[in-house]
């Protein structure tokens, strides 16, 4: 709209002459024509506002995701662009990149069981500049529910990830040492959670479940009272009570075939071990329960951190399970090549000895 308007103005300036620049021949004759012209201008302005608002919302989504990087997952996240289709209710995010950790941190558990990170001051070196790269993320929003709840509930019906590629790098072959780039990400997220809860007895578990059930009932009652108060305030023309947190509900998440490259350095007799495991497709039928543990009050940063953690856990489970087998295969190949070279060298040595022996025999026969 901006470029088109500027182009029209430029053409009008170039075409304007003293004969055409006069008060006669107006296309607005009377008040009715004036009001129709104003209505047309307002309509164009409304269309431009809707179109630009989609870009503004897309930019807000981009900033919300990128703001959760260092604090929540310990690494940088960058997004090329994000856009919103208001009519269809789709958010399209392109070229999402989860970058590598930069600083070396030693994670250890304290007496309470909490994971504590201690920076060493050293910089980490990786072969690639990212852990995870996603070409496209499509989020389907239930626009009707958003309108019905006046923006208080965001129901994300489906999250679809396509064009996924992961780089898993481990500087050592020690499987007990969690020093891979993905482990840095998972350790950072776990360190934010604090100490794990102690093991429960059956009596304590029953008591906790009863407490959680009562808390859920109280939360439901408080929500109904807040909605009733808001409806009453709207009916009386008053302002709604402030301070509410929008509820975010997520349903399904599907991740297409995931490409993955693994590099393990300092492997004995091998050096750097590289292989590409098959991750396959990953799907969650109910993100709210499977990933968020039923929580509906998570912020955008916490939602992104939970999704990244779930994806990283799935990839790590497959990769770490295949590293020992890959090391064994490569060690066997190295041993086979070594034996082949040894056998070849032994054969050449035997041939050389036979040749020397034959020459000596010929020499002695010549003397006789």
DOGU-615494 format. One record per residue (C-alpha): residue number from 1; x negated, z, y negated; residue in one letter. Coordinates in Angstrom, 3 decimals, decimal comma. Example, Ala and Ser with C-alpha at 12.3 -4.5 7.8 and 13.67 -1.06 7.14 Angstrom:
// DOGU-615494
{seq = 1 east = -12,300 up = 7,800 north = 4,500 type = A}
{seq = 2 east = -13,670 up = 7,140 north = 1,060 type = S}
***
This chain:
// DOGU-615494
{seq = 1 east = 0,000 up = 0,000 north = 0,000 type = X}
{seq = 2 east = -2,807 up = 0,838 north = -2,449 type = X}
{seq = 3 east = -4,706 up = -2,408 north = -1,833 type = X}
{seq = 4 east = -1,495 up = -4,449 north = -1,990 type = X}
{seq = 5 east = -0,449 up = -2,839 north = -5,285 type = X}
{seq = 6 east = -3,849 up = -3,451 north = -6,851 type = X}
{seq = 7 east = -3,751 up = -7,096 north = -5,679 type = X}
{seq = 8 east = -0,289 up = -7,642 north = -7,222 type = X}
{seq = 9 east = -1,405 up = -6,148 north = -10,541 type = X}
{seq = 10 east = -4,517 up = -8,342 north = -10,611 type = X}
{seq = 11 east = -2,474 up = -11,485 north = -9,900 type = X}
{seq = 12 east = 0,071 up = -10,509 north = -12,608 type = X}
{seq = 13 east = -2,688 up = -10,050 north = -15,195 type = X}
{seq = 14 east = -4,214 up = -13,444 north = -14,350 type = X}
{seq = 15 east = -0,833 up = -15,245 north = -14,421 type = X}
{seq = 16 east = 0,509 up = -13,604 north = -17,593 type = X}
{seq = 17 east = 0,782 up = -15,858 north = -20,660 type = X}
{seq = 18 east = 2,164 up = -15,327 north = -24,181 type = X}
{seq = 19 east = 5,242 up = -17,393 north = -23,232 type = X}
{seq = 20 east = 6,102 up = -15,204 north = -20,233 type = X}
{seq = 21 east = 5,254 up = -11,887 north = -21,966 type = X}
{seq = 22 east = 8,454 up = -11,522 north = -24,020 type = X}
{seq = 23 east = 11,623 up = -9,454 north = -23,848 type = X}
{seq = 24 east = 13,889 up = -12,280 north = -22,689 type = X}
{seq = 25 east = 14,825 up = -13,104 north = -19,094 type = X}
{seq = 26 east = 14,733 up = -9,536 north = -17,833 type = X}
{seq = 27 east = 15,595 up = -9,106 north = -14,174 type = X}
{seq = 28 east = 17,127 up = -5,672 north = -14,897 type = X}
{seq = 29 east = 20,366 up = -6,253 north = -16,773 type = X}
{seq = 30 east = 22,331 up = -3,056 north = -17,414 type = X}
{seq = 31 east = 22,255 up = 0,474 north = -16,026 type = X}
{seq = 32 east = 23,344 up = -0,456 north = -12,467 type = X}
{seq = 33 east = 20,394 up = -2,830 north = -12,030 type = X}
{seq = 34 east = 18,072 up = -0,153 north = -13,422 type = X}
{seq = 35 east = 19,282 up = 2,412 north = -10,891 type = X}
{seq = 36 east = 18,902 up = -0,116 north = -8,068 type = X}
{seq = 37 east = 15,324 up = -0,746 north = -9,175 type = X}
{seq = 38 east = 14,568 up = 2,977 north = -9,291 type = X}
{seq = 39 east = 16,080 up = 3,394 north = -5,804 type = X}
{seq = 40 east = 13,890 up = 0,582 north = -4,467 type = X}
{seq = 41 east = 10,785 up = 2,149 north = -6,002 type = X}
{seq = 42 east = 11,685 up = 5,554 north = -4,500 type = X}
{seq = 43 east = 12,231 up = 3,957 north = -1,084 type = X}
{seq = 44 east = 8,820 up = 2,285 north = -1,209 type = X}
{seq = 45 east = 7,302 up = 5,573 north = -2,335 type = X}
{seq = 46 east = 8,968 up = 7,400 north = 0,596 type = X}
{seq = 47 east = 7,653 up = 4,872 north = 3,110 type = X}
{seq = 48 east = 4,157 up = 5,185 north = 1,620 type = X}
{seq = 49 east = 4,430 up = 8,984 north = 1,765 type = X}
{seq = 50 east = 5,389 up = 8,943 north = 5,460 type = X}
{seq = 51 east = 2,578 up = 6,517 north = 6,271 type = X}
{seq = 52 east = -0,001 up = 8,569 north = 4,383 type = X}
{seq = 53 east = 1,281 up = 11,856 north = 5,853 type = X}
{seq = 54 east = 0,434 up = 10,579 north = 9,336 type = X}
{seq = 55 east = -3,166 up = 10,133 north = 8,209 type = X}
{seq = 56 east = -3,159 up = 13,571 north = 6,578 type = X}
{seq = 57 east = -1,839 up = 15,221 north = 9,761 type = X}
{seq = 58 east = -4,386 up = 13,286 north = 11,811 type = X}
{seq = 59 east = -7,163 up = 14,548 north = 9,548 type = X}
{seq = 60 east = -5,813 up = 18,108 north = 9,879 type = X}
{seq = 61 east = -5,879 up = 17,803 north = 13,688 type = X}
{seq = 62 east = -9,439 up = 16,449 north = 13,544 type = X}
{seq = 63 east = -10,600 up = 19,359 north = 11,377 type = X}
{seq = 64 east = -8,761 up = 21,918 north = 13,544 type = X}
{seq = 65 east = -10,517 up = 20,707 north = 16,716 type = X}
{seq = 66 east = -13,950 up = 20,412 north = 15,100 type = X}
{seq = 67 east = -13,635 up = 23,915 north = 13,599 type = X}
{seq = 68 east = -13,624 up = 25,535 north = 17,051 type = X}
{seq = 69 east = -17,132 up = 24,383 north = 17,978 type = X}
{seq = 70 east = -19,909 up = 26,892 north = 17,362 type = X}
{seq = 71 east = -17,768 up = 30,009 north = 17,221 type = X}
{seq = 72 east = -15,547 up = 29,444 north = 20,273 type = X}
{seq = 73 east = -17,574 up = 27,276 north = 22,677 type = X}
{seq = 74 east = -21,105 up = 27,554 north = 21,288 type = X}
{seq = 75 east = -21,702 up = 23,821 north = 20,723 type = X}
{seq = 76 east = -20,686 up = 21,175 north = 18,201 type = X}
{seq = 77 east = -17,604 up = 18,959 north = 18,633 type = X}
{seq = 78 east = -17,199 up = 15,711 north = 16,720 type = X}
{seq = 79 east = -14,261 up = 13,301 north = 16,568 type = X}
{seq = 80 east = -14,362 up = 9,785 north = 15,204 type = X}
{seq = 81 east = -10,713 up = 9,738 north = 14,111 type = X}
{seq = 82 east = -7,287 up = 11,182 north = 14,869 type = X}
{seq = 83 east = -3,888 up = 9,724 north = 14,001 type = X}
{seq = 84 east = -0,227 up = 10,687 north = 14,303 type = X}
{seq = 85 east = 2,715 up = 8,440 north = 15,165 type = X}
{seq = 86 east = 5,623 up = 10,291 north = 13,552 type = X}
{seq = 87 east = 8,401 up = 8,210 north = 15,112 type = X}
{seq = 88 east = 7,059 up = 8,332 north = 18,673 type = X}
{seq = 89 east = 5,554 up = 11,806 north = 18,487 type = X}
{seq = 90 east = 2,088 up = 10,822 north = 19,708 type = X}
{seq = 91 east = -1,258 up = 12,133 north = 18,482 type = X}
{seq = 92 east = -4,118 up = 9,730 north = 19,241 type = X}
{seq = 93 east = -7,646 up = 11,171 north = 19,189 type = X}
{seq = 94 east = -10,580 up = 8,807 north = 19,683 type = X}
{seq = 95 east = -14,222 up = 9,389 north = 20,607 type = X}
{seq = 96 east = -14,307 up = 13,147 north = 21,127 type = X}
{seq = 97 east = -17,853 up = 14,348 north = 21,839 type = X}
{seq = 98 east = -18,951 up = 17,801 north = 23,010 type = X}
{seq = 99 east = -22,635 up = 18,024 north = 22,067 type = X}
{seq = 100 east = -25,515 up = 19,818 north = 23,779 type = X}
{seq = 101 east = -26,464 up = 23,472 north = 23,101 type = X}
{seq = 102 east = -29,412 up = 23,666 north = 20,731 type = X}
{seq = 103 east = -30,866 up = 27,184 north = 21,052 type = X}
{seq = 104 east = -32,073 up = 28,977 north = 24,184 type = X}
{seq = 105 east = -30,053 up = 32,121 north = 24,939 type = X}
{seq = 106 east = -30,578 up = 34,564 north = 27,816 type = X}
{seq = 107 east = -27,260 up = 35,960 north = 29,095 type = X}
{seq = 108 east = -27,209 up = 39,292 north = 30,919 type = X}
{seq = 109 east = -24,497 up = 41,790 north = 31,792 type = X}
{seq = 110 east = -24,554 up = 45,275 north = 30,306 type = X}
{seq = 111 east = -23,453 up = 48,498 north = 31,996 type = X}
{seq = 112 east = -19,793 up = 47,785 north = 31,207 type = X}
{seq = 113 east = -20,000 up = 44,344 north = 32,849 type = X}
{seq = 114 east = -19,790 up = 42,381 north = 29,591 type = X}
{seq = 115 east = -21,919 up = 39,245 north = 29,269 type = X}
{seq = 116 east = -24,338 up = 39,599 north = 26,349 type = X}
{seq = 117 east = -26,378 up = 36,707 north = 24,955 type = X}
{seq = 118 east = -29,850 up = 37,247 north = 23,479 type = X}
{seq = 119 east = -31,408 up = 34,306 north = 21,562 type = X}
{seq = 120 east = -35,077 up = 33,677 north = 22,385 type = X}
{seq = 121 east = -35,819 up = 31,600 north = 19,299 type = X}
{seq = 122 east = -36,769 up = 28,576 north = 21,392 type = X}
{seq = 123 east = -35,149 up = 25,171 north = 21,067 type = X}
{seq = 124 east = -33,626 up = 23,491 north = 24,107 type = X}
{seq = 125 east = -34,556 up = 19,958 north = 25,124 type = X}
{seq = 126 east = -32,104 up = 17,644 north = 26,896 type = X}
{seq = 127 east = -32,330 up = 14,045 north = 28,054 type = X}
{seq = 128 east = -28,944 up = 13,134 north = 26,510 type = X}
{seq = 129 east = -27,273 up = 14,278 north = 23,297 type = X}
{seq = 130 east = -23,892 up = 15,280 north = 24,732 type = X}
{seq = 131 east = -22,291 up = 17,260 north = 27,557 type = X}
{seq = 132 east = -18,930 up = 15,530 north = 27,482 type = X}
{seq = 133 east = -17,671 up = 12,327 north = 25,899 type = X}
{seq = 134 east = -13,979 up = 11,373 north = 25,904 type = X}
{seq = 135 east = -12,955 up = 7,931 north = 24,692 type = X}
{seq = 136 east = -9,285 up = 8,712 north = 24,068 type = X}
{seq = 137 east = -6,997 up = 11,767 north = 24,043 type = X}
{seq = 138 east = -3,250 up = 11,190 north = 23,745 type = X}
{seq = 139 east = -0,972 up = 14,153 north = 23,013 type = X}
{seq = 140 east = 2,820 up = 13,777 north = 23,351 type = X}
{seq = 141 east = 4,743 up = 16,115 north = 21,027 type = X}
{seq = 142 east = 8,406 up = 16,994 north = 21,536 type = X}
{seq = 143 east = 9,534 up = 16,042 north = 18,016 type = X}
{seq = 144 east = 13,172 up = 16,990 north = 18,626 type = X}
{seq = 145 east = 12,232 up = 20,562 north = 19,562 type = X}
{seq = 146 east = 9,916 up = 20,721 north = 16,551 type = X}
{seq = 147 east = 12,840 up = 19,735 north = 14,277 type = X}
{seq = 148 east = 15,281 up = 22,105 north = 16,010 type = X}
{seq = 149 east = 12,968 up = 25,098 north = 15,552 type = X}
{seq = 150 east = 12,055 up = 24,143 north = 11,958 type = X}
{seq = 151 east = 8,383 up = 23,834 north = 12,908 type = X}
{seq = 152 east = 8,196 up = 27,205 north = 14,669 type = X}
{seq = 153 east = 7,606 up = 25,782 north = 18,164 type = X}
{seq = 154 east = 5,193 up = 23,006 north = 19,084 type = X}
{seq = 155 east = 5,853 up = 21,757 north = 22,598 type = X}
{seq = 156 east = 3,120 up = 19,443 north = 23,809 type = X}
{seq = 157 east = 4,718 up = 17,661 north = 26,746 type = X}
{seq = 158 east = 1,652 up = 15,830 north = 28,006 type = X}
{seq = 159 east = -2,086 up = 15,582 north = 27,364 type = X}
{seq = 160 east = -3,819 up = 12,492 north = 28,716 type = X}
{seq = 161 east = -7,602 up = 12,044 north = 28,697 type = X}
{seq = 162 east = -9,165 up = 8,647 north = 29,433 type = X}
{seq = 163 east = -12,728 up = 7,316 north = 29,398 type = X}
{seq = 164 east = -14,399 up = 10,617 north = 30,319 type = X}
{seq = 165 east = -18,122 up = 10,889 north = 30,990 type = X}
{seq = 166 east = -20,024 up = 14,123 north = 31,599 type = X}
{seq = 167 east = -23,776 up = 14,795 north = 31,563 type = X}
{seq = 168 east = -24,867 up = 17,834 north = 33,559 type = X}
{seq = 169 east = -28,517 up = 18,780 north = 33,100 type = X}
{seq = 170 east = -30,359 up = 21,659 north = 34,785 type = X}
{seq = 171 east = -34,008 up = 22,364 north = 33,914 type = X}
{seq = 172 east = -34,704 up = 24,151 north = 37,232 type = X}
{seq = 173 east = -33,636 up = 23,820 north = 40,867 type = X}
{seq = 174 east = -32,921 up = 27,571 north = 41,162 type = X}
{seq = 175 east = -29,207 up = 27,705 north = 41,988 type = X}
{seq = 176 east = -29,013 up = 31,437 north = 41,201 type = X}
{seq = 177 east = -30,185 up = 30,803 north = 37,648 type = X}
{seq = 178 east = -27,331 up = 29,590 north = 35,429 type = X}
{seq = 179 east = -29,378 up = 27,549 north = 32,993 type = X}
{seq = 180 east = -27,578 up = 24,182 north = 32,936 type = X}
{seq = 181 east = -26,073 up = 22,839 north = 29,732 type = X}
{seq = 182 east = -22,551 up = 23,441 north = 31,071 type = X}
{seq = 183 east = -23,492 up = 27,028 north = 31,997 type = X}
{seq = 184 east = -24,477 up = 27,653 north = 28,369 type = X}
{seq = 185 east = -20,990 up = 26,594 north = 27,294 type = X}
{seq = 186 east = -19,211 up = 28,713 north = 29,935 type = X}
{seq = 187 east = -21,434 up = 31,745 north = 29,297 type = X}
{seq = 188 east = -20,694 up = 31,607 north = 25,564 type = X}
{seq = 189 east = -16,940 up = 31,526 north = 26,148 type = X}
{seq = 190 east = -17,164 up = 34,362 north = 28,682 type = X}
{seq = 191 east = -19,298 up = 36,461 north = 26,316 type = X}
{seq = 192 east = -16,473 up = 36,337 north = 23,751 type = X}
{seq = 193 east = -14,038 up = 37,849 north = 26,263 type = X}
{seq = 194 east = -16,009 up = 41,104 north = 26,619 type = X}
{seq = 195 east = -16,173 up = 43,235 north = 29,737 type = X}
{seq = 196 east = -14,042 up = 42,187 north = 32,727 type = X}
{seq = 197 east = -11,222 up = 44,556 north = 33,707 type = X}
{seq = 198 east = -12,024 up = 47,005 north = 36,525 type = X}
{seq = 199 east = -10,515 up = 46,532 north = 39,966 type = X}
{seq = 200 east = -6,969 up = 47,863 north = 40,204 type = X}
{seq = 201 east = -5,409 up = 50,008 north = 42,844 type = X}
{seq = 202 east = -1,925 up = 48,998 north = 44,095 type = X}
{seq = 203 east = -0,426 up = 51,808 north = 42,038 type = X}
{seq = 204 east = -2,225 up = 50,688 north = 38,868 type = X}
{seq = 205 east = -1,213 up = 47,073 north = 39,506 type = X}
{seq = 206 east = 2,467 up = 47,998 north = 39,837 type = X}
{seq = 207 east = 2,226 up = 50,071 north = 36,660 type = X}
{seq = 208 east = 0,560 up = 47,211 north = 34,776 type = X}
{seq = 209 east = 3,154 up = 44,658 north = 35,941 type = X}
{seq = 210 east = 5,956 up = 46,984 north = 34,851 type = X}
{seq = 211 east = 4,274 up = 47,383 north = 31,460 type = X}
{seq = 212 east = 3,864 up = 43,608 north = 31,090 type = X}
{seq = 213 east = 7,516 up = 43,048 north = 32,049 type = X}
{seq = 214 east = 8,654 up = 45,548 north = 29,436 type = X}
{seq = 215 east = 6,361 up = 43,990 north = 26,832 type = X}
{seq = 216 east = 7,789 up = 40,522 north = 27,601 type = X}
{seq = 217 east = 11,325 up = 41,859 north = 27,167 type = X}
{seq = 218 east = 10,383 up = 43,521 north = 23,866 type = X}
{seq = 219 east = 8,727 up = 40,299 north = 22,656 type = X}
{seq = 220 east = 11,828 up = 38,300 north = 23,566 type = X}
{seq = 221 east = 14,049 up = 40,769 north = 21,760 type = X}
{seq = 222 east = 11,782 up = 40,748 north = 18,694 type = X}
{seq = 223 east = 11,833 up = 36,940 north = 18,674 type = X}
{seq = 224 east = 15,643 up = 36,877 north = 18,804 type = X}
{seq = 225 east = 15,828 up = 39,425 north = 15,971 type = X}
{seq = 226 east = 13,358 up = 37,405 north = 13,886 type = X}
{seq = 227 east = 15,366 up = 34,210 north = 14,432 type = X}
{seq = 228 east = 18,589 up = 36,028 north = 13,501 type = X}
{seq = 229 east = 16,947 up = 37,412 north = 10,349 type = X}
{seq = 230 east = 15,656 up = 33,978 north = 9,407 type = X}
{seq = 231 east = 19,100 up = 32,410 north = 9,941 type = X}
{seq = 232 east = 20,715 up = 35,143 north = 7,820 type = X}
{seq = 233 east = 18,119 up = 34,641 north = 5,082 type = X}
{seq = 234 east = 18,775 up = 30,897 north = 5,046 type = X}
{seq = 235 east = 22,535 up = 31,488 north = 4,887 type = X}
{seq = 236 east = 22,126 up = 33,852 north = 1,929 type = X}
{seq = 237 east = 19,721 up = 31,499 north = 0,191 type = X}
{seq = 238 east = 16,806 up = 33,902 north = 0,486 type = X}
{seq = 239 east = 13,300 up = 33,185 north = 1,577 type = X}
{seq = 240 east = 12,528 up = 33,546 north = 5,261 type = X}
{seq = 241 east = 10,324 up = 36,442 north = 6,394 type = X}
{seq = 242 east = 6,715 up = 35,420 north = 6,091 type = X}
{seq = 243 east = 3,860 up = 35,848 north = 8,528 type = X}
{seq = 244 east = 5,281 up = 34,151 north = 11,627 type = X}
{seq = 245 east = 2,863 up = 32,362 north = 13,964 type = X}
{seq = 246 east = 4,061 up = 29,018 north = 15,357 type = X}
{seq = 247 east = 4,464 up = 29,026 north = 19,121 type = X}
{seq = 248 east = 2,453 up = 26,381 north = 20,991 type = X}
{seq = 249 east = 3,705 up = 25,397 north = 24,457 type = X}
{seq = 250 east = 1,789 up = 22,949 north = 26,633 type = X}
{seq = 251 east = 3,106 up = 21,394 north = 29,834 type = X}
{seq = 252 east = 1,053 up = 18,785 north = 31,709 type = X}
{seq = 253 east = -2,530 up = 17,610 north = 31,418 type = X}
{seq = 254 east = -4,011 up = 14,628 north = 33,251 type = X}
{seq = 255 east = -7,622 up = 13,498 north = 33,233 type = X}
{seq = 256 east = -8,496 up = 10,060 north = 34,583 type = X}
{seq = 257 east = -11,480 up = 9,258 north = 36,775 type = X}
{seq = 258 east = -14,410 up = 11,216 north = 35,393 type = X}
{seq = 259 east = -17,849 up = 9,663 north = 35,355 type = X}
{seq = 260 east = -20,650 up = 12,182 north = 35,739 type = X}
{seq = 261 east = -24,448 up = 11,983 north = 35,674 type = X}
{seq = 262 east = -26,532 up = 14,920 north = 36,939 type = X}
{seq = 263 east = -30,227 up = 15,541 north = 36,275 type = X}
{seq = 264 east = -32,120 up = 18,469 north = 37,820 type = X}
{seq = 265 east = -35,731 up = 18,854 north = 36,669 type = X}
{seq = 266 east = -38,719 up = 20,555 north = 38,314 type = X}
{seq = 267 east = -37,548 up = 20,005 north = 41,906 type = X}
{seq = 268 east = -40,340 up = 20,647 north = 44,407 type = X}
{seq = 269 east = -41,897 up = 17,432 north = 45,836 type = X}
{seq = 270 east = -39,250 up = 15,377 north = 43,977 type = X}
{seq = 271 east = -39,747 up = 16,014 north = 40,262 type = X}
{seq = 272 east = -36,505 up = 15,060 north = 38,532 type = X}
{seq = 273 east = -33,472 up = 14,700 north = 40,768 type = X}
{seq = 274 east = -30,769 up = 12,337 north = 39,451 type = X}
{seq = 275 east = -27,461 up = 11,484 north = 41,088 type = X}
{seq = 276 east = -23,871 up = 10,634 north = 40,174 type = X}
{seq = 277 east = -21,229 up = 12,717 north = 41,968 type = X}
{seq = 278 east = -17,608 up = 11,627 north = 42,241 type = X}
{seq = 279 east = -15,375 up = 13,985 north = 40,273 type = X}
{seq = 280 east = -12,111 up = 12,066 north = 40,731 type = X}
{seq = 281 east = -8,909 up = 12,846 north = 38,879 type = X}
{seq = 282 east = -7,966 up = 16,293 north = 37,554 type = X}
{seq = 283 east = -4,385 up = 17,304 north = 36,805 type = X}
{seq = 284 east = -2,645 up = 20,493 north = 35,696 type = X}
{seq = 285 east = 1,125 up = 20,505 north = 36,137 type = X}
{seq = 286 east = 1,652 up = 23,571 north = 33,936 type = X}
{seq = 287 east = -1,118 up = 24,278 north = 31,452 type = X}
{seq = 288 east = 0,747 up = 27,251 north = 30,032 type = X}
{seq = 289 east = 0,419 up = 29,169 north = 33,302 type = X}
{seq = 290 east = -2,677 up = 27,568 north = 34,879 type = X}
{seq = 291 east = -4,974 up = 27,718 north = 31,835 type = X}
{seq = 292 east = -3,373 up = 29,880 north = 29,120 type = X}
{seq = 293 east = -2,056 up = 32,560 north = 31,524 type = X}
{seq = 294 east = 1,402 up = 32,389 north = 29,959 type = X}
{seq = 295 east = 0,187 up = 33,077 north = 26,393 type = X}
{seq = 296 east = 2,078 up = 31,316 north = 23,578 type = X}
{seq = 297 east = 0,326 up = 32,849 north = 20,557 type = X}
{seq = 298 east = -3,021 up = 31,063 north = 20,895 type = X}
{seq = 299 east = -4,484 up = 29,361 north = 17,846 type = X}
{seq = 300 east = -5,713 up = 25,729 north = 17,815 type = X}
{seq = 301 east = -9,328 up = 26,810 north = 18,303 type = X}
{seq = 302 east = -8,460 up = 29,039 north = 21,272 type = X}
{seq = 303 east = -6,397 up = 26,250 north = 22,857 type = X}
{seq = 304 east = -9,295 up = 23,787 north = 22,617 type = X}
{seq = 305 east = -11,722 up = 26,402 north = 23,996 type = X}
{seq = 306 east = -9,453 up = 27,108 north = 26,985 type = X}
{seq = 307 east = -9,064 up = 23,401 north = 27,795 type = X}
{seq = 308 east = -12,818 up = 22,739 north = 27,501 type = X}
{seq = 309 east = -13,524 up = 25,771 north = 29,710 type = X}
{seq = 310 east = -11,062 up = 24,607 north = 32,393 type = X}
{seq = 311 east = -12,563 up = 21,101 north = 32,411 type = X}
{seq = 312 east = -16,137 up = 22,450 north = 32,499 type = X}
{seq = 313 east = -15,277 up = 24,769 north = 35,397 type = X}
{seq = 314 east = -13,848 up = 21,871 north = 37,423 type = X}
{seq = 315 east = -16,926 up = 19,693 north = 36,822 type = X}
{seq = 316 east = -19,364 up = 22,558 north = 37,504 type = X}
{seq = 317 east = -17,659 up = 23,432 north = 40,781 type = X}
{seq = 318 east = -18,163 up = 19,891 north = 42,086 type = X}
{seq = 319 east = -21,673 up = 19,390 north = 40,695 type = X}
{seq = 320 east = -23,161 up = 22,720 north = 41,792 type = X}
{seq = 321 east = -21,738 up = 22,204 north = 45,260 type = X}
{seq = 322 east = -23,514 up = 18,846 north = 45,606 type = X}
{seq = 323 east = -26,925 up = 19,756 north = 44,160 type = X}
{seq = 324 east = -28,304 up = 21,418 north = 47,366 type = X}
{seq = 325 east = -27,220 up = 18,462 north = 49,494 type = X}
{seq = 326 east = -28,740 up = 16,006 north = 46,984 type = X}
{seq = 327 east = -32,020 up = 17,970 north = 46,990 type = X}
{seq = 328 east = -32,057 up = 17,932 north = 50,803 type = X}
{seq = 329 east = -31,415 up = 14,176 north = 50,887 type = X}
{seq = 330 east = -34,173 up = 13,439 north = 48,391 type = X}
{seq = 331 east = -36,598 up = 15,797 north = 50,133 type = X}
{seq = 332 east = -35,912 up = 14,025 north = 53,423 type = X}
{seq = 333 east = -36,496 up = 10,653 north = 51,750 type = X}
{seq = 334 east = -39,772 up = 11,912 north = 50,232 type = X}
{seq = 335 east = -40,879 up = 13,293 north = 53,619 type = X}
{seq = 336 east = -39,995 up = 10,008 north = 55,329 type = X}
{seq = 337 east = -41,938 up = 8,017 north = 52,737 type = X}
{seq = 338 east = -44,878 up = 10,399 north = 53,048 type = X}
{seq = 339 east = -44,877 up = 10,088 north = 56,830 type = X}
{seq = 340 east = -44,625 up = 6,319 north = 56,550 type = X}
{seq = 341 east = -47,597 up = 6,243 north = 54,167 type = X}
{seq = 342 east = -49,559 up = 8,618 north = 56,436 type = X}
{seq = 343 east = -48,782 up = 6,493 north = 59,482 type = X}
{seq = 344 east = -49,792 up = 3,373 north = 57,606 type = X}
{seq = 345 east = -53,030 up = 4,992 north = 56,473 type = X}
{seq = 346 east = -53,752 up = 6,205 north = 60,014 type = X}
{seq = 347 east = -53,133 up = 2,719 north = 61,368 type = X}
{seq = 348 east = -55,450 up = 1,202 north = 58,805 type = X}
{seq = 349 east = -58,069 up = 3,857 north = 59,647 type = X}
{seq = 350 east = -57,815 up = 3,061 north = 63,366 type = X}
{seq = 351 east = -58,138 up = -0,653 north = 62,635 type = X}
{seq = 352 east = -61,165 up = 0,039 north = 60,470 type = X}
{seq = 353 east = -62,794 up = 2,174 north = 63,192 type = X}
{seq = 354 east = -62,093 up = -0,511 north = 65,800 type = X}
{seq = 355 east = -63,633 up = -3,114 north = 63,522 type = X}
{seq = 356 east = -66,742 up = -0,973 north = 62,969 type = X}
{seq = 357 east = -67,047 up = -0,340 north = 66,727 type = X}
{seq = 358 east = -66,748 up = -4,048 north = 67,472 type = X}
{seq = 359 east = -69,419 up = -4,870 north = 64,903 type = X}
{seq = 360 east = -71,776 up = -2,288 north = 66,406 type = X}
{seq = 361 east = -71,250 up = -3,666 north = 69,902 type = X}
{seq = 362 east = -71,963 up = -7,162 north = 68,673 type = X}
{seq = 363 east = -75,083 up = -5,913 north = 66,955 type = X}
{seq = 364 east = -76,450 up = -4,259 north = 70,106 type = X}
{seq = 365 east = -75,693 up = -7,324 north = 72,228 type = X}
{seq = 366 east = -77,593 up = -9,450 north = 69,759 type = X}
{seq = 367 east = -80,701 up = -7,284 north = 70,161 type = X}
{seq = 368 east = -80,609 up = -7,645 north = 73,948 type = X}
***
